[in-house]
Amino acid sequence: METTTKKQIEILPSNAYTKLKPGEEYYPIVPPDDRRAEVTPWSVTVGLLMVVIFTAACIYMALRAGNAIEAAIPIAIMAIFFGRKGLKRSGKSTILENVIVQSIGQAAGVVAAGAAFLIPAFYINKLDVEWWQIFLACVTGGFLGIVLIIPLRKYFVKDLHGELPFPEATAINEILVSGESTSKSAGKVLLMAFGLGAIYDFAVEAVHAWNPMMTTKTLLGELGEKMSALRLDLSLDGKAALFGLGYVIGLRYAAAIAAGSVFAYVVLVPLLFHFGSQIPEFHYAGKIYVIAEMDSQAIFKAFVYPIGIGAIAVSAIFSIIRMGKIVASSISLGFKGLKSGKVDMASRTQTDMQPRNVLLIQFGSAVLMAIFFFAVGSTIGYSTVESTTYAIVGAVVGFVLSFLFTPVAAQAIAIVGTNPVSGMSLITVVLTILALVASGLTGNGGMVISLIVGCAVCTALSTSGALISDFKIGYWIGSTPRNQEVWKFAGVIVAALVAAFVIPLMDSAYHFLIPGTTISNTDVLPAPQANVMAVVSNGLLTDPANQPWLLYGLGGGVAIMLYMAGVPMLAFALGIYIPLPINFAVLAGAFVSHLVSKSGGNEKVSKARQNQGILIASGLMAGAAMFGIITAILRQPALGLPNQYISIGEKLKIEPTEAGGLFLKSTAADWYKGFTGQGISLLMFLGLAVICFLLARQGAQWSLEEEEAAEES
């Protein structure tokens, strides 16, 4: 959201975003001798509350749609909004308090990335994982990310002032600086969108008031049946969370994702059926297929899904290769930053944690990781010597890779605003596996340790990238770095606890694997990054002979051709992998966002409407995600399945499993499955689009009125 007012220009120094001349100094908005409120019960409480809400929302969206919420901007907006609404006893919140809220709250996104990218791989590979293991993996990685980037803060933030653009930090900084005059309407729009997303998706997921899965086979009647006979099945998953995701990522990226789905479902699946149905049996990767008897979804899962995994893996690696200069220079820059001049500890705005404490936490995190791995090895059944060996190998690999990749993540965020976490996490898992194999560890034990190392490193990289942005924001405004560092630990701890609760909850309610099978339940929980990690670890450590390596390779070849053609390769690869109904819903949201940005009659109004996008999208996704978590709780058999008492379109009941557990069984009513349920869904989805359009128009009007009032004052 771009809002630059006269007041902002007067407050923010003219050299805030430019390279300093020899002898020139940058003086922040809040001088070092200004002791206004910074860390207060208000800022800490609101920050931790934001962590709880947005960690759950980010994990939910990453698992359900393959993409997560960018939490920093909505958190900054809510910090200002709540601080202005008189909810703070001592009056309006100070700008430094808002920085602390945003800095603590940002822990939500970084921990969610590490958890959602790696932890579901345990469930997909049928490995036992406890909540405390998830918690410790995320906490260890988060702590490493904090203490490894602290020594580099001065170099990246102060010494290179004006040389690195910090695109995301700049956007957040402008929101915080201009918040006194423009936060009221932004907060209202965000909360209204939150309520809309919550109500809509609760009606869909919990009440089952209408069937969100709209299919051509049902809605198009006889024509749809003929299309299905050719295995040409198109569908759309009409949920507010997916619509909001498309609204924020834009038409170009959403179109690239949808193009991947079209390639998968409109080209590959019908083509495979046309030729494969003429073969009685097809033997591949240790399995036997009769393609003539397979529906479109079965064909996709067997043959197209692995192509998508290969494309995602190569795209992730290419994200590192394309940042070759950044990767090559980051490590030397990091060591250079460690050797840079001493920080003026007498200056509040340049005060970090004590170096001794930083080193102690670094050492403690590595030791904790080793103890963690030793406990895992002992639980699996390895001897004391074996467990010790694998613990040391895993801890050393995890610490070294975190140390080497931390400056890469920081510089990538500072230059392009994108953290290549997926690629570096994949490389981490592969390198860890190779180290463990060299030390003699294979099988499930190797998978467990490699995935935990991957989770820790992924969380460390996400944390370091986010924290360097926090540092830059604090540098511009005049925060105390030590406060940002200390309270980031609290944010990481709370976010890790939320992750340790949400991921097992989602598996219990929706299942990462289709019950009774070894097939990933991608229709409900796609979790694309985690599925890639699961495939890589399982393929290298347990059953490499029966993996569809050819299809993985074909996917990689597709990704390379996309790169050569200038097409967003990761977006297209996600489209191949993630089910078409999800991607078509994302495309619908992006299309409405595009229409909103083109309306208004003049450039100023159009821009104002376009700026509502992040607010509406974040609100929709956060509201839908939070109530999605509530729905997951209501679906728990252990709680007696409360959802069964409010569900209309589906009859829910608990049945025992052969293993002695409990299983949720769902039976859809005929009207719900048929034209009536899907027809109502189509009307409601169109209504959602209209409401979002009207909300963007109203929000833009409020924003313009606030800007005019600020200019007049």
C-alpha positions as MATLAB code, in Angstrom:
seq = 'METTTKKQIEILPSNAYTKLKPGEEYYPIVPPDDRRAEVTPWSVTVGLLMVVIFTAACIYMALRAGNAIEAAIPIAIMAIFFGRKGLKRSGKSTILENVIVQSIGQAAGVVAAGAAFLIPAFYINKLDVEWWQIFLACVTGGFLGIVLIIPLRKYFVKDLHGELPFPEATAINEILVSGESTSKSAGKVLLMAFGLGAIYDFAVEAVHAWNPMMTTKTLLGELGEKMSALRLDLSLDGKAALFGLGYVIGLRYAAAIAAGSVFAYVVLVPLLFHFGSQIPEFHYAGKIYVIAEMDSQAIFKAFVYPIGIGAIAVSAIFSIIRMGKIVASSISLGFKGLKSGKVDMASRTQTDMQPRNVLLIQFGSAVLMAIFFFAVGSTIGYSTVESTTYAIVGAVVGFVLSFLFTPVAAQAIAIVGTNPVSGMSLITVVLTILALVASGLTGNGGMVISLIVGCAVCTALSTSGALISDFKIGYWIGSTPRNQEVWKFAGVIVAALVAAFVIPLMDSAYHFLIPGTTISNTDVLPAPQANVMAVVSNGLLTDPANQPWLLYGLGGGVAIMLYMAGVPMLAFALGIYIPLPINFAVLAGAFVSHLVSKSGGNEKVSKARQNQGILIASGLMAGAAMFGIITAILRQPALGLPNQYISIGEKLKIEPTEAGGLFLKSTAADWYKGFTGQGISLLMFLGLAVICFLLARQGAQWSLEEEEAAEES';
ca = [
       0.000    0.000    0.000;
       1.613    3.263   -1.112;
       0.520    6.358    0.767;
       2.928    9.278    0.870;
       1.523   12.387    2.507;
       2.966   15.830    3.205;
       3.255   14.883    6.841;
       5.312   11.830    5.957;
       7.657   13.843    3.742;
       8.231   16.320    6.574;
       8.979   13.559    9.141;
      11.135   11.183    7.081;
      14.628   12.617    6.379;
      15.391   13.342    2.727;
      18.398   10.975    2.752;
      16.442    8.018    4.167;
      16.535    6.070    0.895;
      19.633    7.555   -0.763;
      23.340    6.841   -0.519;
      25.105    9.142    1.906;
      27.755   11.558    0.715;
      31.212   11.502    2.345;
      30.856   12.844    5.867;
      27.034   12.842    5.713;
      25.084   11.179    8.534;
      21.578    9.777    8.675;
      19.524   10.938   11.645;
      16.413    8.823   12.356;
      12.950   10.201   12.995;
      13.282    9.465   16.723;
      16.699   10.702   17.915;
      18.898    8.505   20.145;
      18.259   10.741   23.139;
      14.463   10.502   22.734;
      13.226    8.009   25.337;
       9.608    7.732   24.259;
       7.728    4.484   24.894;
       9.042    1.476   22.945;
       8.782   -1.859   24.762;
       5.573   -1.664   26.786;
       2.898   -4.122   27.927;
       0.822   -2.759   25.044;
       3.393   -3.314   22.276;
       4.421   -6.750   23.551;
       0.847   -7.974   24.061;
      -0.373   -6.804   20.660;
       2.772   -8.150   18.992;
       2.348  -11.611   20.501;
      -1.362  -11.595   19.661;
      -0.441  -10.861   16.046;
       2.004  -13.784   16.184;
      -0.732  -16.192   17.256;
      -3.221  -15.025   14.632;
      -0.870  -14.776   11.684;
       1.185  -17.898   12.413;
      -2.003  -19.949   12.319;
      -3.191  -18.100    9.218;
       0.131  -18.415    7.381;
       0.429  -22.149    8.063;
      -3.192  -22.746    7.088;
      -2.781  -20.914    3.768;
       0.556  -22.568    2.996;
      -0.964  -26.011    3.525;
      -4.281  -25.360    1.771;
      -3.069  -23.266   -1.184;
       0.706  -23.612   -1.425;
       1.212  -19.912   -0.654;
       1.258  -18.008    2.615;
       0.161  -14.595    3.805;
       2.694  -11.769    3.811;
       2.119  -10.917    7.451;
       4.339   -7.853    7.966;
       2.183   -5.232    6.228;
      -1.190   -6.156    7.769;
       0.482   -6.420   11.186;
       1.914   -2.914   10.813;
      -1.497   -1.583    9.807;
      -3.253   -3.251   12.734;
      -0.621   -1.978   15.176;
      -1.355    1.608   14.147;
      -5.115    1.086   13.924;
      -5.521   -0.438   17.381;
      -3.098    2.080   18.821;
      -5.305    4.923   17.563;
      -8.619    3.485   18.706;
      -8.136    4.277   22.383;
      -7.495    0.644   23.333;
      -4.214    1.717   24.906;
      -4.629    3.149   28.398;
      -1.910    5.786   28.083;
      -3.244    7.168   24.801;
      -2.198    6.565   21.220;
       0.694    4.211   20.611;
       4.063    5.745   19.739;
       5.765    5.001   16.454;
       8.434    3.019   18.335;
       5.772    0.860   19.974;
       4.354    0.150   16.513;
       7.811   -0.898   15.319;
       8.048   -3.390   18.202;
       4.550   -4.763   17.427;
       5.529   -5.278   13.797;
       8.923   -6.759   14.681;
       7.466   -9.272   17.155;
       4.527  -10.084   14.890;
       6.790  -10.743   11.913;
       7.928  -13.933   13.680;
       4.636  -15.427   12.504;
       5.585  -15.611    8.847;
       9.132  -16.829    9.351;
       8.259  -19.736   11.639;
       5.259  -20.626    9.480;
       7.569  -20.973    6.465;
       9.914  -23.389    8.211;
       7.064  -25.424    9.657;
       4.823  -25.580    6.567;
       7.693  -26.302    4.153;
       9.127  -29.258    6.088;
       6.988  -30.686    8.904;
       4.146  -32.103    6.718;
       6.806  -34.268    5.053;
       6.860  -36.355    8.253;
       3.174  -37.190    7.834;
       3.522  -37.756    4.076;
       6.374  -40.236    4.664;
       4.494  -41.858    7.583;
       7.079  -40.827   10.158;
       6.137  -40.258   13.788;
       6.478  -36.651   14.900;
       5.501  -35.171   18.246;
       4.472  -31.615   18.994;
       7.645  -30.971   21.022;
       9.789  -32.022   18.076;
       8.026  -29.500   15.846;
       8.418  -26.865   18.558;
      12.139  -27.498   19.108;
      12.939  -27.629   15.384;
      11.272  -24.251   14.824;
      12.679  -22.643   17.981;
      16.227  -23.825   17.275;
      16.095  -22.524   13.716;
      14.485  -19.257   14.738;
      17.070  -18.609   17.464;
      19.911  -19.355   15.042;
      18.430  -16.963   12.503;
      18.357  -14.187   15.106;
      21.836  -14.585   16.568;
      23.536  -15.231   13.216;
      22.213  -12.014   11.673;
      22.884   -9.736   14.684;
      26.638   -9.417   13.967;
      25.782   -8.389   10.401;
      23.182   -5.770   11.334;
      25.443   -2.723   11.308;
      27.058   -3.692    8.021;
      23.846   -4.362    6.086;
      21.754   -1.632    7.686;
      24.128    1.266    8.420;
      27.329    0.797    6.425;
      25.432    0.021    3.207;
      22.770    2.699    3.749;
      21.237    3.731    0.436;
      23.057    0.990   -1.495;
      20.462   -1.730   -0.846;
      16.829   -0.957   -1.778;
      15.046   -3.050    0.919;
      11.738   -3.061   -1.030;
       9.578   -4.778    1.614;
      11.077   -2.794    4.487;
      10.481    0.425    2.546;
       6.788   -0.379    2.109;
       6.364   -1.173    5.819;
       8.343    1.907    6.828;
       6.073    4.182    4.799;
       3.013    2.638    6.431;
       4.425    3.179    9.915;
       5.555    6.732    9.174;
       2.342    7.804    7.477;
       0.171    5.836    9.892;
      -0.884    8.828   11.961;
      -2.919   10.182    9.052;
      -3.904    7.136    6.978;
      -4.372    4.144    9.292;
      -8.044    4.577   10.192;
      -9.512    3.551    6.847;
      -6.865    0.852    6.283;
      -7.689   -0.782    9.617;
     -11.428   -0.673    8.921;
     -11.025   -2.279    5.491;
      -8.744   -4.961    6.908;
     -11.194   -5.844    9.692;
     -14.196   -5.844    7.349;
     -12.372   -8.177    4.953;
     -11.398  -10.367    7.928;
     -15.063  -10.698    8.903;
     -16.096  -11.407    5.315;
     -13.501  -14.169    4.899;
     -14.362  -15.688    8.278;
     -18.116  -15.811    7.690;
     -17.855  -17.031    4.104;
     -15.420  -19.891    4.674;
     -17.037  -20.951    7.960;
     -20.316  -21.339    6.066;
     -18.456  -23.400    3.463;
     -16.140  -25.523    5.608;
     -18.104  -26.016    8.829;
     -21.779  -25.481    8.019;
     -21.561  -26.910    4.473;
     -24.283  -24.455    3.428;
     -23.259  -24.927   -0.205;
     -20.755  -27.024   -2.140;
     -17.625  -24.986   -2.901;
     -16.362  -27.504   -5.458;
     -17.946  -26.404   -8.749;
     -17.372  -28.813  -11.657;
     -18.125  -28.742  -15.359;
     -19.391  -32.311  -15.072;
     -22.269  -31.139  -12.862;
     -22.906  -27.568  -13.964;
     -22.734  -28.175  -17.732;
     -25.015  -31.213  -17.789;
     -24.653  -33.433  -20.860;
     -21.733  -31.414  -22.222;
     -19.936  -31.814  -18.922;
     -20.488  -35.575  -19.006;
     -18.968  -35.801  -22.491;
     -15.986  -33.767  -21.380;
     -15.501  -36.050  -18.387;
     -15.576  -39.121  -20.628;
     -12.510  -37.654  -22.330;
     -10.979  -37.016  -18.898;
     -11.405  -33.281  -19.435;
     -12.709  -32.250  -16.017;
     -12.575  -28.600  -14.996;
     -13.464  -27.345  -11.531;
     -13.188  -24.388   -9.178;
     -12.908  -24.433   -5.373;
     -14.964  -21.426   -4.329;
     -13.455  -20.384   -0.989;
     -12.740  -16.889    0.293;
      -9.181  -17.804    1.334;
      -8.249  -18.810   -2.214;
     -10.010  -15.792   -3.696;
      -8.037  -13.548   -1.342;
      -4.765  -15.204   -2.309;
      -5.409  -14.423   -5.960;
      -6.455  -10.881   -5.096;
      -3.042  -10.140   -3.592;
      -0.632  -11.992   -5.902;
      -1.888  -10.254   -9.040;
      -3.122  -11.312  -12.440;
       0.247  -12.066  -14.045;
       1.422  -14.500  -11.370;
      -2.037  -16.054  -10.966;
      -2.323  -16.479  -14.741;
       1.032  -18.282  -14.802;
      -0.194  -20.641  -12.065;
      -3.464  -21.230  -13.915;
      -1.532  -21.875  -17.127;
       0.324  -24.674  -15.344;
      -3.007  -26.180  -14.309;
      -4.359  -25.923  -17.852;
      -1.223  -27.671  -19.106;
      -1.735  -30.434  -16.524;
      -5.500  -30.964  -16.662;
      -6.443  -29.879  -20.178;
      -3.380  -31.150  -22.048;
      -1.494  -33.859  -20.159;
      -4.338  -35.746  -18.449;
      -6.567  -36.138  -21.561;
      -3.483  -36.937  -23.654;
      -2.314  -39.634  -21.259;
      -5.818  -41.114  -21.175;
      -6.179  -41.077  -24.966;
      -2.996  -43.050  -25.593;
      -2.750  -44.933  -22.295;
      -6.278  -46.354  -22.505;
      -5.164  -48.396  -25.513;
      -2.665  -50.300  -23.346;
      -4.080  -53.160  -21.233;
      -1.596  -52.692  -18.410;
       1.155  -50.211  -17.706;
       4.034  -51.076  -15.366;
       6.000  -48.153  -13.949;
       7.964  -47.389  -10.765;
       6.940  -50.635   -9.087;
       3.211  -50.231   -9.751;
       0.693  -51.557  -12.282;
      -1.801  -49.167  -13.906;
      -4.867  -49.781  -16.075;
      -5.286  -46.290  -17.502;
      -8.603  -47.045  -19.238;
     -10.155  -47.520  -15.784;
      -8.607  -44.420  -14.199;
     -10.477  -41.132  -13.842;
      -8.831  -37.786  -14.471;
      -7.796  -37.332  -10.851;
      -6.149  -40.770  -10.680;
      -4.218  -40.072  -13.888;
      -3.098  -36.735  -12.488;
      -1.900  -38.256   -9.221;
      -0.025  -41.102  -10.923;
       1.702  -39.313  -13.797;
       1.274  -35.521  -13.750;
       1.819  -34.937  -10.039;
       5.458  -36.211  -10.195;
       6.097  -33.909  -13.163;
       4.935  -31.003  -11.009;
       7.261  -32.062   -8.185;
      10.229  -32.175  -10.555;
       9.351  -28.759  -11.937;
       9.064  -27.239   -8.443;
      12.389  -28.749   -7.344;
      14.295  -27.428  -10.350;
      12.562  -24.050  -10.074;
      13.667  -23.827   -6.429;
      17.258  -24.607   -7.370;
      17.111  -22.067  -10.206;
      16.016  -19.443   -7.688;
      19.464  -19.901   -6.116;
      21.282  -20.018   -9.455;
      19.589  -16.839  -10.699;
      20.839  -15.103   -7.567;
      24.346  -16.327   -8.337;
      26.003  -12.991   -7.705;
      24.163  -12.575   -4.422;
      25.017  -16.097   -3.275;
      28.666  -15.767   -4.339;
      29.187  -12.429   -2.607;
      27.009  -12.907    0.479;
      29.382  -15.076    2.491;
      32.340  -12.743    1.966;
      30.062   -9.786    2.737;
      28.941  -11.500    5.917;
      32.524  -11.983    7.124;
      33.265   -8.410    6.121;
      30.303   -7.304    8.214;
      31.703   -9.188   11.192;
      34.970   -7.274   10.845;
      33.346   -3.865   10.332;
      33.875   -1.036   12.780;
      32.741   -1.202   16.387;
      29.178   -0.159   17.144;
      28.683    2.908   19.281;
      27.059    1.160   22.227;
      26.454    4.524   23.871;
      23.924    5.318   21.173;
      20.491    3.862   21.873;
      19.757    3.393   18.164;
      22.950    1.336   17.670;
      22.799   -0.858   20.773;
      22.713   -4.631   20.118;
      22.669   -7.570   22.468;
      25.989   -8.243   24.169;
      28.311  -10.217   21.801;
      28.961  -12.712   24.589;
      25.244  -13.493   24.854;
      24.952  -13.784   21.083;
      27.775  -16.348   20.977;
      26.315  -18.259   23.912;
      22.936  -18.557   22.162;
      24.657  -19.660   18.951;
      26.529  -22.363   20.838;
      23.462  -23.294   22.878;
      21.316  -23.658   19.750;
      23.864  -26.012   18.172;
      24.083  -28.076   21.376;
      20.277  -28.168   21.666;
      20.092  -29.420   18.082;
      22.619  -32.178   18.848;
      20.740  -33.243   21.997;
      17.528  -33.205   19.995;
      19.000  -35.494   17.331;
      20.462  -37.802   19.967;
      17.021  -38.159   21.529;
      15.484  -38.869   18.125;
      18.117  -41.514   17.354;
      17.630  -43.199   20.735;
      13.859  -43.225   20.243;
      14.214  -44.877   16.843;
      16.423  -47.598   18.358;
      20.007  -46.659   17.488;
      22.829  -47.376   19.899;
      24.418  -44.646   22.011;
      27.442  -44.452   19.697;
      25.290  -44.309   16.571;
      22.942  -41.720   18.056;
      25.899  -39.582   19.120;
      27.479  -39.781   15.667;
      24.291  -38.833   13.859;
      23.541  -36.091   16.383;
      26.941  -34.492   15.829;
      26.692  -34.785   12.030;
      23.171  -33.337   11.964;
      24.007  -30.473   14.335;
      27.203  -29.541   12.490;
      25.520  -29.615    9.091;
      22.548  -27.608   10.376;
      24.699  -24.958   12.060;
      27.186  -24.601    9.196;
      24.498  -24.290    6.528;
      22.557  -21.794    8.653;
      25.763  -19.789    9.118;
      26.602  -19.829    5.397;
      23.072  -19.170    4.111;
      22.130  -16.439    6.596;
      23.885  -13.604    4.711;
      22.428  -14.967    1.459;
      18.891  -14.656    2.821;
      19.599  -11.203    4.270;
      21.100   -9.821    1.085;
      18.388  -11.346   -1.104;
      15.708   -9.656    0.998;
      17.643   -6.391    0.960;
      18.102   -6.384   -2.824;
      15.076   -8.036   -4.418;
      12.682   -8.463   -1.491;
      12.507  -12.238   -2.053;
      14.050  -14.863    0.198;
      15.056  -18.013   -1.780;
      14.094  -20.233    1.151;
      12.642  -23.081   -0.929;
      15.799  -23.613   -2.926;
      18.153  -23.340    0.031;
      15.978  -25.654    2.130;
      15.991  -28.263   -0.625;
      19.770  -27.999   -0.910;
      20.007  -28.305    2.874;
      17.961  -31.513    2.925;
      20.047  -33.050    0.123;
      23.389  -32.093    1.727;
      22.223  -33.396    5.106;
      21.164  -36.684    3.551;
      24.534  -37.050    1.810;
      26.362  -36.350    5.093;
      24.193  -38.849    6.983;
      24.624  -41.525    4.300;
      28.389  -40.969    4.451;
      28.226  -41.552    8.217;
      26.180  -44.733    7.701;
      22.649  -43.544    8.448;
      19.814  -44.365    6.033;
      16.131  -45.290    6.288;
      13.625  -43.569    8.530;
      16.254  -42.262   10.923;
      17.994  -40.416    8.113;
      14.706  -38.964    6.907;
      13.769  -37.721   10.374;
      17.092  -35.980   11.007;
      17.396  -34.535    7.488;
      13.879  -33.093    7.640;
      14.464  -31.610   11.103;
      17.703  -30.032    9.904;
      15.823  -28.713    6.884;
      13.127  -27.243    9.127;
      15.684  -25.584   11.401;
      17.692  -24.112    8.510;
      14.567  -22.992    6.663;
      13.325  -21.234    9.809;
      16.761  -19.689   10.392;
      16.900  -18.277    6.864;
      13.360  -16.933    7.022;
      14.079  -15.347   10.402;
      17.330  -13.722    9.330;
      15.741  -12.290    6.182;
      12.798  -10.874    8.118;
      14.958   -9.535   10.931;
      17.263   -7.634    8.599;
      14.149   -5.871    7.278;
      13.060   -5.144   10.861;
      16.490   -3.709   11.596;
      16.298   -1.429    8.577;
      12.846   -0.182    9.563;
      14.102    0.459   13.092;
      17.165    2.259   11.709;
      15.018    4.595    9.618;
      12.628    5.342   12.479;
      15.009    5.247   15.451;
      14.274    2.032   17.366;
      16.632    0.245   19.734;
      18.024   -2.848   17.934;
      18.482   -4.721   21.210;
      14.759   -4.466   21.899;
      13.941   -5.829   18.454;
      16.379   -8.705   18.970;
      15.296   -9.690   22.475;
      11.583   -9.623   21.763;
      12.007  -11.475   18.472;
      12.966  -14.489   20.616;
       9.594  -14.249   22.350;
       7.826  -14.026   18.987;
       9.651  -17.123   17.716;
       8.751  -19.129   20.837;
       5.049  -18.275   20.577;
       5.000  -18.894   16.815;
       6.676  -22.297   17.309;
       4.046  -23.256   19.884;
       1.288  -22.295   17.442;
       2.946  -24.318   14.664;
       3.261  -27.325   16.962;
      -0.488  -27.094   17.584;
      -1.794  -26.227   14.111;
       0.040  -28.767   11.933;
      -1.008  -31.891   13.910;
      -4.501  -30.389   14.137;
      -4.698  -30.007   10.344;
      -3.529  -33.582    9.842;
      -6.074  -34.895   12.323;
      -8.912  -32.935   10.693;
      -8.044  -33.145    6.984;
      -5.118  -35.642    6.656;
      -1.916  -35.109    4.656;
      -2.334  -38.656    3.353;
      -5.578  -40.081    2.024;
      -6.685  -42.367    4.905;
      -5.704  -45.976    4.384;
      -3.246  -45.177    1.567;
       0.248  -43.801    1.004;
      -1.088  -41.179   -1.439;
      -0.636  -37.516   -0.596;
      -3.990  -35.798   -0.073;
      -3.157  -32.873   -2.375;
      -6.813  -32.078   -3.120;
      -7.255  -30.923    0.474;
      -3.735  -30.158    1.742;
      -1.417  -29.592   -1.249;
       1.637  -28.471    0.835;
       3.812  -28.436   -2.324;
       7.147  -27.615   -0.680;
       6.692  -30.314    1.952;
       5.760  -32.882   -0.682;
       8.961  -32.101   -2.580;
      10.981  -32.566    0.613;
       9.151  -35.823    1.331;
       9.856  -37.173   -2.140;
      13.540  -36.199   -2.031;
      14.182  -37.663    1.431;
      12.196  -40.836    0.786;
      13.667  -41.331   -2.669;
      17.277  -40.961   -1.551;
      17.080  -42.865    1.736;
      14.516  -45.675    1.484;
      13.312  -46.759   -1.956;
      15.274  -45.050   -4.741;
      14.636  -47.849   -7.254;
      10.834  -47.402   -7.326;
      10.672  -43.631   -7.666;
       9.286  -42.051  -10.878;
      12.621  -40.435  -11.678;
      11.778  -40.055  -15.357;
       8.699  -37.985  -14.539;
      10.670  -35.907  -12.042;
      13.219  -35.314  -14.789;
      10.535  -34.352  -17.300;
       9.239  -31.821  -14.787;
      12.724  -30.426  -14.411;
      12.990  -30.180  -18.199;
       9.689  -28.282  -18.319;
      11.022  -25.831  -15.714;
      14.191  -25.221  -17.715;
      12.172  -24.544  -20.892;
       9.972  -22.119  -18.961;
      13.075  -20.295  -17.778;
      14.382  -20.074  -21.334;
      11.011  -18.724  -22.500;
      10.915  -16.079  -19.763;
       7.827  -17.576  -18.079;
       7.643  -17.438  -14.236;
       8.854  -20.986  -13.743;
       7.939  -21.519  -10.096;
       4.425  -20.161  -10.636;
       3.866  -22.453  -13.638;
       5.366  -25.396  -11.720;
       3.013  -24.790   -8.799;
       0.166  -24.784  -11.311;
       1.160  -28.236  -12.559;
       1.346  -29.581   -9.025;
      -1.457  -27.860   -7.104;
      -4.953  -29.094   -8.063;
      -6.756  -27.078  -10.724;
      -9.777  -26.124   -8.534;
      -7.493  -24.190   -6.192;
      -5.662  -22.409   -8.990;
      -8.831  -21.387  -10.833;
     -10.164  -19.834   -7.606;
      -6.874  -17.946   -7.236;
      -7.192  -16.748  -10.843;
     -10.718  -15.485  -10.137;
      -9.464  -13.368   -7.227;
      -6.628  -11.976   -9.343;
      -9.035  -11.081  -12.152;
     -11.306   -9.139   -9.794;
      -8.261   -7.346   -8.372;
      -7.272   -6.396  -11.923;
     -10.753   -5.026  -12.630;
     -10.664   -3.002   -9.421;
      -7.304   -1.451  -10.322;
      -8.591   -0.444  -13.761;
     -11.745    1.229  -12.421;
     -12.155    4.666  -10.914;
     -12.204    7.061  -13.845;
      -8.843    8.711  -13.134;
      -5.356    7.648  -12.129;
      -5.578    8.883   -8.532;
      -8.793    6.996   -7.757;
      -7.600    3.879   -9.595;
      -4.377    3.888   -7.589;
      -6.292    4.309   -4.346;
      -8.505    1.347   -5.213;
      -5.502   -0.742   -6.188;
      -3.878    0.041   -2.841;
      -6.798   -1.634   -1.064;
      -5.681   -4.976   -2.475;
      -3.248   -5.955    0.280;
      -5.828   -5.012    2.909;
      -8.721   -6.938    1.383;
      -6.622   -9.970    0.506;
      -4.893  -10.150    3.890;
      -8.207   -9.770    5.681;
      -9.933  -12.437    3.595;
      -7.112  -14.936    4.047;
      -6.572  -14.252    7.749;
     -10.297  -14.431    8.558;
     -10.819  -17.563    6.496;
      -7.708  -19.176    7.952;
      -8.571  -18.441   11.579;
     -12.051  -19.869   11.183;
     -10.554  -22.711    9.181;
      -8.536  -23.583   12.285;
     -11.717  -23.370   14.362;
     -13.411  -25.708   11.889;
     -10.493  -28.127   12.168;
     -11.015  -28.169   15.942;
     -14.726  -28.842   15.448;
     -13.830  -31.796   13.194;
     -11.794  -33.596   15.873;
     -13.162  -37.098   16.629;
     -11.502  -36.899   20.046;
     -13.819  -34.000   20.915;
     -16.925  -35.866   19.827;
     -17.013  -34.186   16.386;
     -18.964  -30.995   17.304;
     -19.101  -30.105   13.610;
     -21.755  -32.777   13.019;
     -24.365  -30.654   14.815;
     -24.043  -27.633   12.506;
     -23.285  -29.296    9.178;
     -26.145  -29.032    6.656;
     -24.894  -30.394    3.340;
     -22.742  -33.197    4.697;
     -23.521  -35.813    7.323;
     -20.498  -36.358    9.560;
     -19.929  -39.272   11.911;
     -17.106  -41.042   13.705;
     -16.092  -44.571   12.765;
     -13.403  -46.771   14.322;
     -10.354  -47.748   12.275;
      -8.748  -51.180   12.039;
      -5.818  -49.859   14.071;
      -8.130  -48.977   16.937;
      -8.313  -45.250   16.306;
     -11.154  -42.989   15.222;
     -11.924  -41.787   11.723;
     -14.230  -39.030   10.497;
     -16.580  -40.180    7.727;
     -18.435  -37.671    5.567;
     -21.514  -38.381    3.434;
     -22.737  -35.570    1.201;
     -26.452  -35.010    0.591;
     -27.677  -35.397   -3.000;
     -28.612  -31.712   -3.320;
     -25.217  -30.739   -1.971;
     -23.313  -32.846   -4.504;
     -25.592  -31.948   -7.399;
     -26.534  -28.882   -9.391;
     -28.310  -27.165   -6.476;
     -25.328  -27.164   -4.128;
     -22.892  -26.123   -6.832;
     -25.274  -23.570   -8.349;
     -25.682  -21.831   -4.985;
     -21.897  -21.877   -4.650;
     -21.471  -20.153   -8.013;
     -23.886  -17.380   -7.018;
     -22.207  -16.930   -3.621;
     -18.756  -16.811   -5.199;
     -19.887  -14.126   -7.635;
     -21.403  -12.279   -4.676;
     -18.050  -12.453   -2.887;
     -16.378  -10.851   -5.900;
     -18.952   -8.043   -5.993;
     -18.574   -7.332   -2.262;
     -14.783   -7.154   -2.591;
     -15.140   -4.723   -5.495;
     -17.472   -2.504   -3.456;
     -15.199   -2.722   -0.412;
     -12.200   -1.623   -2.495;
     -14.200    1.309   -3.845;
     -15.342    2.390   -0.375;
     -11.896    1.918    1.146;
     -10.346    4.028   -1.591;
     -12.840    6.805   -0.910;
     -12.036    6.749    2.815;
      -8.302    6.771    2.096;
      -8.520    9.737   -0.279;
     -10.584   11.671    2.242;
      -7.968   11.010    4.933;
      -5.150   12.124    2.664;
      -6.973   15.341    1.804;
      -7.597   16.029    5.499;
      -3.924   15.390    6.278;
      -2.779   17.764    3.540;
      -5.137   20.489    4.748;
      -3.858   20.181    8.309;
];
